[in-house]
């Protein structure tokens, strides 16, 4: 009963960029060979624009990212465009590629990236910046935009880090500020038109600067004061003074990938993803995502039901993850969950629910979709005392946490994860102590709530702390950071305090690397001159800084110190309090959320004054200008 | 009921590892909407097992997996549906019902046959570099006689000791009893060897032993191994062993 006789053993004889002797000698060669189910093949002779879409990290990380899948699917819907994928080669292959001068290639066609019209690089976290240079370098594309000739790809950056693109300004031709669904087609049309008219690279950049949301760094000049702060940020060649963030107003009608590429090699997030809403109503003052994705926009319930069914059918995934910044805030969450539980209970599809606020309903839902014994509850109080939580506008109280924990313990859970930040503005010793006390209180609550005979072992409480980094477009953007040793002192204090608690054996404590945090601060808050530091550290061999065992702090510090007088130091970029009237490197971006709002919120934080969320009351942040989402209904 | 699925793993997916292929088939069953049987427990998984993992870089026209599926489904239709969703890299060759109480494929497995294209080694030997062997004037006659002499020599030995590295360390193994058939013609080595969890001979190991008896340098990346078939006792292909 053999069928499909047209299939033969040597199917499509894919031509690989790498010879077999290399593929058989690197870890997980299938990272580099493409051909996955739902990947898009086109005839390059029949397309006008070739777009290489890059996530500058390992394949398994990049393939877990929804944004790339959205843009890949959207761009490939256009017949005249072929969008392909590119990821960072792991160190074993990078070494070989450099030695043998093999240029980086796209997975689908296996053609060198340098032959493409565009190289789009998503900037999801600052610690990937050295990987960006690695991508350019092994693609054999000049690192500096100004050195790229007519035949070279236009290098365009996108993603959350472009809310301060300046440290990467030298390396990119363009940045796309905001959500990719809006002006990409317009940009590609401008590109085609310029090429048809025989226009140069420079002509295209000038024309692209007129597309809303597109920032062309080479069309802006920066002047500095004696004290190294920015004196003036001036557009030239008719580029706009402010670049306006792009926002999808109606999420239900926005493009969504119904047939995402299914990796053969197991991705870090190996599941179907359903983005239920974008943006957040909460307004936590440390949270950049909560500000830059404003306003909150939801996908309609009917759209989500249809997408969920279709995506599971098309992919065969055994897990569907709902994604958003705050899942519980989805207005029809109960109806959505009822539908999903009913639809998938016999299909053996698990539902995962990150970013859930723990209350009675959430616990009921979680007990339906998760194994209570194995799963853990997650709270993100972010700070240990109510005063500190008021400063950061984290609208969660001790009562919420204790009530949620009590119900969870009664429901059979005995694992709790708690997330906090250390080094927040105005933080005092008692705030750090508060973290330890909160963990102890929860442990005691467990033993008070669950009778001895019903306990399945000890309660397991995991406390994790990260170090606060004041990000652009947050009310704390003017705040300084501490030196790594100060952070470590705080972590050590907390560790000692937890070790002194009665239930110390039930509490585990992890903290982030302080040195990574200050470098992340440098990259998040730097200006154009920081590009020299990034280049210097890359030349010292730094890549994969987001990977703890690859990050080399000493390389970074020596790269900072080696710069001449024209590049300021860590004190200037990281450890300094900035003035409210100072021109910040990212001030040219119009994110909707206004600087006045951020100043107001900064003031409120000093007064420990809570600001209501968007559902309760409009705080006049400025995002209303986009004319969408929650701003229309509240 | 248990079904045995015979499939081919082709060129374009040769770099996948065994775990990748397992995960791939799970999702194929889901996409093809095959009604599967699941294990008990809170995280149920499909009941399936493979006859023998296939190494990275090896292609095959004789791979097997056993799966437990809900009864009452048309097996020909399942075969067609799986082919609709498995892409170009895989092909489901047949789906057969396994007799009640029969051994699983992995337990029934005794032998495997391979065909190995070694013409590029001939090209190297003739100092032609890595050029396209299909179109180059490599003297395969001389190559054949060298390789065949090595094979005869090898097979005439009572013991062929090779060192085998496992988790517990390196030890010497006699692979002579594991060789059932071995021949070479026109740059193609054909072999039938023992297979299975405790008596497995990798084609690569055997090839290295052959070429060690020649002046030709054995280079793993210059050969193409195709697994042809997996057999149960009596050299019965697994899809004809205790299958209906």
Interface residues (C-beta under 8 A of the other chain):
Chain A: X1 X2 X3 X4 X7 X8 X9 X10 X11 X12 X13 X14 X19 X20 X21 X23 X24 X25 X28 X29 X30 X33 X35 X37 X262 X264 X265 X266 X270 X312 X313 X314 X315 X316 X317 X318 X347 X348 X350 X371 X373 X374
Chain B: X8 X10 X11 X12 X13 X15 X16 X17 X19 X20 X23 X24 X26 X27 X28 X29 X30 X31 X33 X38 X42 X43 X44 X56 X57 X59 X61 X75 X76 X79 X80 X83 X85 X87 X88 X89 X91 X93 X94 X95 X130 X219 X220 X221 X222 X226
